[in-house]
Amino acid sequence: MKTFKLLSITVIITLMIASCSKKYLDEISPADGTISDGIIFDSKIGVDNALTGIYGLFQSYIPTSGRQNMYGLKTIQLNFDMRGNDLIADPANWWLYEYNWSDNAYGRIATSARNEQIWRLFYKAINNANPIIEKTPGIPESDAVKNALTGEAKAIRAYSYLNLVRIYAFSHSTDPNAPGVPIQTALSDPNSDGLTRASVDEVYQLIIADLEFAVANMTSDRTDKYRINKNVAQMILAEAYQDLAMTDNTLWAKAISNAQAARTGFPLMDSTNYVAGFNNATNGEWMWALQFNASQSLSFASFFGYMEPYPDKARYNCIYVNKDFVNLFSASDARNIFPDAIDQDASAPWKLYRTNKFRDNASQSGDFVMTRSAESYLIEAEGLAQTNKLEDAKDALFVLQKKRDRNAVRSNAANKDALIDQILIERRKELYGEMGVEYFDLKRYK
């Protein structure tokens, strides 16, 4: 990484103006998310702009060899949803290779464009967070301000490593000493040799340390929902402890407490908001979102371009829903929004249902949901069940179920395993299309 240099007063003023923009990515600085000589670390404005650049990567980064369905973090998440059982890809359109687990440019071979997308996006975020973590303590601000900014950068780094270790290593419960991913915590040196893989457990210990620092030093305040705040850091920490608790059952207590704390101020949405298209960050349940304005539309390449059920915009409309998954929803469940596919074909029995969960806005610039408070109830329920507090687990699960289904019935599962099965199904029903939930749950439970 090159040495950081001071900017001229003219550029400083430009950064100040950009930082006041109402929509966070109206003017990304740095434009490509790369921190270099042009980014200063002698003021809060410089740090804020460097952080904004990282969120810009999450929004729409694509590698040099990337395909159209490889724009930004949301397509990485959809990649793992397509590798589960609940969504089906049109065999003549995008996501076919992911759905079929093909060993090609879209799949699992080391040199694939998909792997380039995942690896470069998260390590680019990590290598841009590292100088923020190192340089921010030197800016002329109070300790509280500096620690909060450092905490945000550490939360970004932890989130990136959590994704990498989940994708490229065995689960912690399978083998905590197995090779994980390389750990880079200092400024990168282009002349250094490549780093070796740290163990899975070593990667998780860094993730936990970064997130514990973030939670201890951040607040719920932020300029907009695109930025990670204390609540979001607590949710990511709950997810990390959820992974580790599969090895050490005592850690479910930390997963539960962080999940409970994370949802403060983010009430579950009602049925009206649930069917509104999942495209607006103003939804009170959304804790973290990647936001767009009309000038930033990804059009066909947007997540919505694949998930939209109807061809009334610039869309591929190439994702269908497994009928067995649809049958899990009761008629009174607000989430039962699976219209018949308009291109149903007797020769293609998988072309039965679409989903109305994700619909773009009129300007094709819908926001991307990243984290919702609904997940916190599911983590809490799972943790309580795993620690044999079955009645408490049923209560936590029912809080979410009765919000989604006016006729919901509290679980009558007779034992721990049956209740956990119900919770994992509820996770699929609530979170499909958002985070690759089934894929990573299957990996946690082997």
PESULHU-V30381 format. One record per residue. SS is DSSP state (~ for helix, > for strand, _ for the rest). D_FIRST is the distance of its C-alpha to the first C-alpha in whole Angstrom. Layout:
ss=<SS | SS>
d_first=<D_FIRST | D_FIRST>
This chain:
ss=<_ | _ | _ | _ | _ | _ | _ | _ | ~ | ~ | ~ | ~ | ~ | ~ | ~ | ~ | ~ | ~ | ~ | _ | _ | _ | _ | _ | _ | _ | _ | _ | _ | _ | _ | _ | _ | _ | _ | _ | _ | _ | _ | _ | _ | _ | _ | ~ | ~ | ~ | ~ | ~ | ~ | ~ | ~ | ~ | ~ | ~ | ~ | ~ | ~ | ~ | ~ | ~ | _ | _ | _ | _ | _ | _ | _ | _ | _ | _ | _ | ~ | ~ | ~ | ~ | ~ | ~ | ~ | ~ | ~ | ~ | _ | _ | _ | _ | _ | > | > | > | _ | _ | _ | _ | _ | _ | ~ | ~ | ~ | ~ | _ | _ | _ | _ | _ | _ | _ | _ | _ | _ | _ | _ | _ | ~ | ~ | ~ | ~ | ~ | ~ | ~ | ~ | ~ | ~ | ~ | ~ | ~ | ~ | ~ | ~ | ~ | ~ | ~ | ~ | ~ | ~ | ~ | ~ | ~ | ~ | _ | _ | _ | _ | ~ | ~ | ~ | ~ | ~ | ~ | ~ | ~ | ~ | ~ | ~ | ~ | ~ | ~ | ~ | ~ | ~ | ~ | ~ | ~ | ~ | ~ | ~ | ~ | ~ | ~ | _ | _ | _ | _ | _ | _ | _ | _ | _ | _ | > | > | > | > | _ | _ | _ | _ | _ | _ | _ | _ | _ | _ | _ | _ | _ | _ | > | > | > | ~ | ~ | ~ | ~ | ~ | ~ | ~ | ~ | ~ | ~ | ~ | ~ | ~ | ~ | ~ | ~ | ~ | ~ | _ | _ | _ | _ | _ | _ | _ | _ | _ | _ | _ | _ | ~ | ~ | ~ | ~ | ~ | ~ | ~ | ~ | ~ | ~ | ~ | ~ | ~ | ~ | ~ | _ | _ | _ | _ | ~ | ~ | ~ | ~ | ~ | ~ | ~ | ~ | ~ | ~ | ~ | ~ | ~ | ~ | _ | _ | _ | _ | _ | _ | _ | _ | ~ | ~ | ~ | ~ | _ | _ | _ | _ | _ | _ | _ | _ | _ | _ | _ | > | > | > | > | > | _ | _ | _ | ~ | ~ | ~ | _ | _ | ~ | ~ | ~ | _ | ~ | ~ | ~ | ~ | ~ | _ | _ | _ | _ | _ | _ | _ | _ | _ | _ | _ | > | > | > | _ | ~ | ~ | ~ | ~ | _ | _ | _ | _ | _ | _ | > | _ | _ | _ | _ | _ | _ | > | _ | _ | _ | _ | > | _ | _ | > | _ | _ | _ | _ | > | _ | _ | _ | _ | _ | _ | _ | _ | _ | _ | _ | _ | _ | _ | > | > | > | > | > | _ | ~ | ~ | ~ | ~ | ~ | ~ | ~ | ~ | ~ | ~ | ~ | ~ | ~ | _ | _ | _ | ~ | ~ | ~ | ~ | ~ | ~ | ~ | ~ | ~ | ~ | ~ | ~ | ~ | ~ | ~ | > | _ | _ | _ | _ | _ | _ | _ | _ | _ | _ | ~ | ~ | ~ | ~ | ~ | ~ | ~ | ~ | ~ | ~ | ~ | ~ | ~ | ~ | ~ | ~ | _ | _ | _ | _ | _ | ~ | ~ | ~ | ~ | ~ | ~ | ~ | ~ | _ | _>
d_first=<0 | 4 | 7 | 9 | 12 | 15 | 17 | 21 | 23 | 24 | 21 | 21 | 25 | 24 | 21 | 24 | 27 | 24 | 24 | 28 | 28 | 31 | 29 | 26 | 24 | 26 | 23 | 20 | 17 | 15 | 17 | 15 | 14 | 10 | 8 | 7 | 9 | 12 | 12 | 14 | 14 | 17 | 20 | 21 | 21 | 17 | 16 | 19 | 18 | 14 | 17 | 19 | 16 | 16 | 20 | 20 | 18 | 21 | 23 | 23 | 20 | 21 | 20 | 20 | 23 | 24 | 28 | 30 | 30 | 26 | 25 | 23 | 24 | 28 | 28 | 27 | 29 | 32 | 31 | 32 | 35 | 36 | 36 | 39 | 43 | 43 | 42 | 43 | 41 | 43 | 43 | 43 | 40 | 37 | 36 | 39 | 36 | 35 | 38 | 39 | 36 | 36 | 34 | 33 | 30 | 30 | 31 | 30 | 29 | 26 | 25 | 26 | 25 | 25 | 23 | 21 | 21 | 21 | 18 | 16 | 17 | 17 | 13 | 12 | 14 | 13 | 9 | 10 | 12 | 10 | 9 | 12 | 14 | 13 | 13 | 16 | 19 | 18 | 19 | 23 | 25 | 27 | 26 | 27 | 25 | 22 | 23 | 24 | 20 | 19 | 21 | 21 | 17 | 18 | 21 | 19 | 17 | 20 | 22 | 19 | 20 | 24 | 24 | 22 | 24 | 27 | 26 | 25 | 27 | 31 | 32 | 32 | 36 | 36 | 34 | 32 | 31 | 30 | 26 | 24 | 21 | 17 | 16 | 13 | 13 | 10 | 6 | 5 | 6 | 7 | 10 | 11 | 14 | 14 | 16 | 19 | 21 | 22 | 25 | 27 | 28 | 24 | 23 | 25 | 25 | 22 | 23 | 26 | 24 | 22 | 25 | 27 | 25 | 24 | 28 | 29 | 27 | 27 | 30 | 32 | 31 | 29 | 29 | 29 | 30 | 26 | 25 | 25 | 27 | 29 | 31 | 29 | 27 | 31 | 31 | 28 | 29 | 33 | 31 | 29 | 32 | 35 | 33 | 33 | 37 | 38 | 37 | 38 | 41 | 41 | 37 | 39 | 40 | 36 | 36 | 39 | 39 | 35 | 36 | 39 | 37 | 35 | 38 | 39 | 39 | 39 | 43 | 43 | 44 | 48 | 49 | 49 | 45 | 45 | 46 | 44 | 42 | 39 | 37 | 37 | 34 | 37 | 39 | 40 | 39 | 35 | 33 | 30 | 29 | 27 | 29 | 30 | 32 | 34 | 32 | 29 | 32 | 30 | 34 | 35 | 31 | 32 | 33 | 36 | 37 | 37 | 39 | 41 | 45 | 46 | 46 | 46 | 43 | 40 | 40 | 40 | 42 | 41 | 41 | 45 | 46 | 47 | 51 | 51 | 48 | 50 | 53 | 51 | 51 | 55 | 56 | 56 | 52 | 50 | 47 | 50 | 49 | 49 | 51 | 53 | 51 | 52 | 52 | 54 | 55 | 58 | 56 | 53 | 54 | 50 | 50 | 52 | 50 | 47 | 45 | 45 | 43 | 40 | 41 | 39 | 40 | 42 | 39 | 37 | 34 | 35 | 32 | 31 | 32 | 30 | 32 | 35 | 38 | 40 | 38 | 38 | 42 | 41 | 39 | 42 | 44 | 43 | 42 | 46 | 47 | 45 | 46 | 50 | 50 | 52 | 54 | 51 | 48 | 51 | 51 | 47 | 47 | 50 | 49 | 47 | 49 | 52 | 50 | 49 | 53 | 56 | 58 | 55 | 57 | 55 | 55 | 57 | 55 | 58 | 55 | 51 | 50 | 52 | 50 | 47 | 48 | 49 | 45 | 43 | 45 | 45 | 41 | 42 | 44 | 42 | 38 | 39 | 36 | 34 | 32 | 33 | 36 | 38 | 36 | 34 | 37 | 39 | 36 | 36 | 40 | 39>
